[in-house]
Amino acid sequence: MSIAIVGGGLAAATAATELRERGYDGDVVIYAAEDHLPYERPPLSKDVLLGTKDIDSAIVHDEGWYTANRVRLERGVAVTAIDAAAHTLRVEPVGGGAESEHEYDRLLLATGATARHFDVADRVCDPVYLRTVEDNTRLRAALHPGAKVVIVGAGWIGLEVASAARQKDAEVTVYEVGDLPLVSVLGPEVARLFADLHRAHGVGLRLSTAVDEAALAAADVVVVGIGAIPSTRLAEEAGLDVDHGVLVDERLRTSDPDIYAVGDVANQQHPVLGRRIRVEHWDTAIEQAKVAAHNLLGDEEPYTHLPYFFTDQYDLGMEYFGSVGPEGYDRVDIEGDTDVANGGAFRAYWVHDGVVRAAMHANDWDASDAVRDSVGTER
Ligand SMILES: Cc1cc2nc3c(=O)[nH]c(=O)nc-3n(C[C@H](O)[C@H](O)[C@H](O)COP(=O)(O)OP(=O)(O)OC[C@H]3O[C@@H](n4cnc5c(N)ncnc54)[C@H](O)[C@@H]3O)c2cc1C
């Protein structure tokens, strides 16, 4: 059997690893558009941006691993078409060159997502969209004492960049059209604490404010973090069902029985949450890739793992488990010291219909397991 993996990020590398760990002996080929060994992206807005770790620390496996495990890693090539009926795919070098056609028996789509563009910034300046090693290198060089950094969007990436930039003594202004940062994920009670944290570290937080052209033009560097778009074009053109991501069932299978999808690109019918969800988190890329690897080999394993997310900003480390559904929450219970700018540690529980739907801790690592286990319990 031959298994093709389209991607080359964390999900792709994890799936290949799991296939070998399960004892699968057939062909595995990873087609990766980036000309790098598969790497993890979270450090791009944290340690690697701060310069406390180098990019090699983010690499999933060194080159020798792929050789030793007979995983063919084709770097710098894009899969341009999949013929699902014929079980073939077309591959083209990213910089141009001869196209080739390859056969597969089973295929895993792990094409991830790309940064959403902001047309005003694209017109006025040359913004950084932090997604790749190259984006990180460019931004790192621009973060120096006194540099005027404008960040568009107070989401996770925007706030992590704000944190790194302030630690480099840059002058940071964050523009956010919402009335609080991260409010759609955390709700106002906890989002407010993140606003306080950034203000305490000297970030100019312009909430309910759309950035104007003058502010963009005056910046030394503009970073846009306004979300990501799943890379679904290939799946759509192959005739797979796509709707805000590649639609996959509980077992991560697409509308074609020989094609699975995982990670940022996959919109899964989640058996525990009872609804569709597409999760752009590091942990989901890993855990879905493992389950998909089993199913590529013929298992019928549902993916039941709940979303998990972490962030580091200044001295704050937090973990968030679960997911609040579209129905929202009735109350959020906060326990502990919420003065996170001064080392406070707290736990928060989002409750709907008497059940914890999501829970997090900030700076309370000993509580991590208990907070995770609280999700789904009555409260
Ligand atoms: C700066 C940054 C910070 C982050 N921080 C956190 C964090 O703190 N915590 C957290 O939980 N998550 C974080 N994330 C999210 C996390 O990194 C992603 O969820 C994860 O990378 C998803 O992995 P993936 O393999 O699905 O997709 P990706 O990492 O996007 O990899 C997909 C790869 O597929 C390639 N590709 C696409 N189309 C093709 C094609 N047709 N042919 C060949 N190759 C193709 C792409 O070039 C890309 O290299 C962060 C993301 C970013 C960008």
The ligand as an SDF file (V2000), in Angstrom:
LIG
                    3D

 53 58  0  0  0  0  0  0  0  0999 V2000
    2.5810   32.0180   14.8040 C   0  0  0  0  0  0  0  0  0  0  0  0
    1.6970   30.8990   15.2700 C   0  0  0  0  0  0  0  0  0  0  0  0
    1.5950   30.6290   16.6230 C   0  0  0  0  0  0  0  0  0  0  0  0
    0.7870   29.6060   17.0740 C   0  0  0  0  0  0  0  0  0  0  0  0
    0.7090   29.3580   18.4240 N   0  0  0  0  0  0  0  0  0  0  0  0
   -0.0870   28.3750   18.8870 C   0  0  0  0  0  0  0  0  0  0  0  0
   -0.1890   28.1120   20.2860 C   0  0  0  0  0  0  0  0  0  0  0  0
    0.4060   28.7900   21.1010 O   0  0  0  0  0  0  0  0  0  0  0  0
   -0.9780   27.0750   20.6880 N   0  0  0  0  0  0  0  0  0  0  0  0
   -1.6670   26.3100   19.8130 C   0  0  0  0  0  0  0  0  0  0  0  0
   -2.3710   25.3870   20.2310 O   0  0  0  0  0  0  0  0  0  0  0  0
   -1.6010   26.5370   18.4740 N   0  0  0  0  0  0  0  0  0  0  0  0
   -0.8340   27.5530   17.9980 C   0  0  0  0  0  0  0  0  0  0  0  0
   -0.7570   27.8010   16.6410 N   0  0  0  0  0  0  0  0  0  0  0  0
   -1.5600   26.9670   15.7230 C   0  0  0  0  0  0  0  0  0  0  0  0
   -0.8130   25.7140   15.2790 C   0  0  0  0  0  0  0  0  0  0  0  0
    0.4880   26.0260   14.9030 O   0  0  0  0  0  0  0  0  0  0  0  0
   -1.5630   25.0660   14.1140 C   0  0  0  0  0  0  0  0  0  0  0  0
   -2.8070   24.6310   14.6250 O   0  0  0  0  0  0  0  0  0  0  0  0
   -0.8010   23.9140   13.4890 C   0  0  0  0  0  0  0  0  0  0  0  0
    0.3560   24.4030   12.8630 O   0  0  0  0  0  0  0  0  0  0  0  0
   -1.6430   23.1780   12.4630 C   0  0  0  0  0  0  0  0  0  0  0  0
   -0.8630   22.1930   11.8460 O   0  0  0  0  0  0  0  0  0  0  0  0
   -1.2170   21.6290   10.3920 P   0  0  0  0  0  0  0  0  0  0  0  0
   -0.1510   20.6150   10.1020 O   0  0  0  0  0  0  0  0  0  0  0  0
   -2.6410   21.2530   10.3460 O   0  0  0  0  0  0  0  0  0  0  0  0
   -1.1030   22.8660    9.3890 O   0  0  0  0  0  0  0  0  0  0  0  0
    0.1060   23.8400    9.0220 P   0  0  0  0  0  0  0  0  0  0  0  0
    1.0080   24.0310   10.1930 O   0  0  0  0  0  0  0  0  0  0  0  0
   -0.5310   25.0570    8.4150 O   0  0  0  0  0  0  0  0  0  0  0  0
    0.9030   23.0640    7.8870 O   0  0  0  0  0  0  0  0  0  0  0  0
    0.3390   22.8540    6.6230 C   0  0  0  0  0  0  0  0  0  0  0  0
    1.4500   22.7830    5.6110 C   0  0  0  0  0  0  0  0  0  0  0  0
    0.9090   22.3090    4.3880 O   0  0  0  0  0  0  0  0  0  0  0  0
    1.5240   22.9940    3.3160 C   0  0  0  0  0  0  0  0  0  0  0  0
    0.6350   22.9070    2.1420 N   0  0  0  0  0  0  0  0  0  0  0  0
   -0.5580   23.5170    1.9650 C   0  0  0  0  0  0  0  0  0  0  0  0
   -1.0830   23.1940    0.7620 N   0  0  0  0  0  0  0  0  0  0  0  0
   -0.2010   22.3340    0.1810 C   0  0  0  0  0  0  0  0  0  0  0  0
   -0.1820   21.6520   -1.0600 C   0  0  0  0  0  0  0  0  0  0  0  0
   -1.1700   21.7670   -1.9450 N   0  0  0  0  0  0  0  0  0  0  0  0
    0.8820   20.8520   -1.3590 N   0  0  0  0  0  0  0  0  0  0  0  0
    1.8880   20.7090   -0.4660 C   0  0  0  0  0  0  0  0  0  0  0  0
    1.9160   21.3440    0.7350 N   0  0  0  0  0  0  0  0  0  0  0  0
    0.8810   22.1520    1.0510 C   0  0  0  0  0  0  0  0  0  0  0  0
    1.6840   24.3940    3.8610 C   0  0  0  0  0  0  0  0  0  0  0  0
    2.6470   25.1160    3.1400 O   0  0  0  0  0  0  0  0  0  0  0  0
    2.1080   24.1150    5.3020 C   0  0  0  0  0  0  0  0  0  0  0  0
    3.4890   24.0000    5.3970 O   0  0  0  0  0  0  0  0  0  0  0  0
    0.0460   28.8320   16.1560 C   0  0  0  0  0  0  0  0  0  0  0  0
    0.1220   29.1210   14.7830 C   0  0  0  0  0  0  0  0  0  0  0  0
    0.9270   30.1470   14.3410 C   0  0  0  0  0  0  0  0  0  0  0  0
    0.9970   30.4580   12.8540 C   0  0  0  0  0  0  0  0  0  0  0  0
  1  2  1  0
  2  3  1  0
  2 52  2  0
  3  4  2  0
  4  5  1  0
  4 50  1  0
  5  6  2  0
  6  7  1  0
  6 13  1  0
  7  8  2  0
  7  9  1  0
  9 10  1  0
 10 11  2  0
 10 12  1  0
 12 13  2  0
 13 14  1  0
 14 15  1  0
 14 50  1  0
 15 16  1  0
 16 17  1  0
 16 18  1  0
 18 19  1  0
 18 20  1  0
 20 21  1  0
 20 22  1  0
 22 23  1  0
 23 24  1  0
 24 25  2  0
 24 26  1  0
 24 27  1  0
 27 28  1  0
 28 29  2  0
 28 30  1  0
 28 31  1  0
 31 32  1  0
 32 33  1  0
 33 34  1  0
 33 48  1  0
 34 35  1  0
 35 36  1  0
 35 46  1  0
 36 37  1  0
 36 45  1  0
 37 38  2  0
 38 39  1  0
 39 40  1  0
 39 45  2  0
 40 41  1  0
 40 42  2  0
 42 43  1  0
 43 44  2  0
 44 45  1  0
 46 47  1  0
 46 48  1  0
 48 49  1  0
 50 51  2  0
 51 52  1  0
 52 53  1  0
M  END
$$$$
